[in-house]
Amino acid sequence: MKITRHPANPIVVPGEFEWRKATVFNPAVILDGDKFYMIERTAGSLTPCKNYLGLLESEDGVHFTHVKDEPVLTPDELGFPYGSVQDPRVVKIDGTFYMNYALRPCAMNYYPTNTGVPERSFPKYPDGWGEQEGHWLTRSSIVKSDNLVDWVFVADTTELDINDRDNILFPEKINGKYVLLRRPEEYVGEDYGTEKAAIWITYSDDLIHWEKPKLLAKAGNMAWESRKIGGSTPPVKTDKGWLVLYHGVDDRIVYRVGALLLDLDNPEKVIARTRDFIMEPETYYEKFGYQIPNVIFPTGNVVKDGLLHIYYGVTDTAIALATVPLDELVAHILNEDA
């Protein structure tokens, strides 16, 4: 499977504004009209690593400039002045933009070690923040917008007493319902049918009340999925099924990318899945960075002129782009699963 990294990588790097001078990574990207829009996850410092979301635009999907010199969403706006808003994914349904994000009520300190996991510590915050266990759990939620700049809170999509990331909306309703992927960390064990954190799926009539989630996919190839898997990018509709890129993490904390095809009318049904990864850290910028080495983490994808643009965070440090013909990737998934 030939996936082409853009020669200008990394295409978005830290700097320019105080709130993004330390790091940028894990972006949401959407094509609206003839423009690419990117919502970047940023931090002005690693101690604490308080994250914001900024908005950029591009004519070609490669060269991005900021729409605003301030973030478009901050943890302060969401009621968490010491928190961190992370890992956006964006879709447009019936003319409205919906953005999934993860939020930790209190931001941690991160100290790079180049060993796979940074050292962490808990800052001391005023007014009782950080004193409850729940302040360090990651919840997931949805906001909506008409213009990608002004966001309104819709709902939390997960329980608040567990860690739940990688919540991702499908870009259209299926059988009259909104559809959401999840990755609850605590849903492991005999009662849940999986021994590792896995991908789950759930439905809603109104984006606020969600049905009991169902297990969709769990780790399969222990060579690169032994630690956990999770959804990466919003599903892409193809004539063969919903294409979903996902990430797998091994015991050495190396992040790689696989792909699923889900049934168009019944997305609980996995039509095909790659046995082996389709991307792994290869280049210098994917192997070495400020925080976690050996990380490629797609969170945005766009189809234009038959080409799938994959936008991904590298080493929690910068943003890169890779492309592949959509029909070739779909054929590869079907052939790998055959």
Secondary structure, 3 states (H helix, E strand, C coil): CCCEECCCCCCECCCCCHHHCCEEEEEEEEEECCEEEEEEEEECCCCCCCEEEEEEEECCCCCCEECCCCCCECCCCCCCCCCEEEEEEEEEECCEEEEEEEEECCCCEEECCCCCCCEEECCCCCCCCCCCHHHHCCEEEEEEECCCCCCEEEEECCCCCCCEEEEEECCCCECCEEEEEEEECCCCECCCCECCECEEEEEECCCCCECCCEEEECCCCHHHHCCEEEECCCCEEECCEEEEEEEEECCCCCEEEEEEEECCCCCCCEEEECCCCCECCCCHHHHCCCCCCCCEEEEEEEEECCEEEEEEEECCCEEEEEEEEHHHHHHHHHHHHC
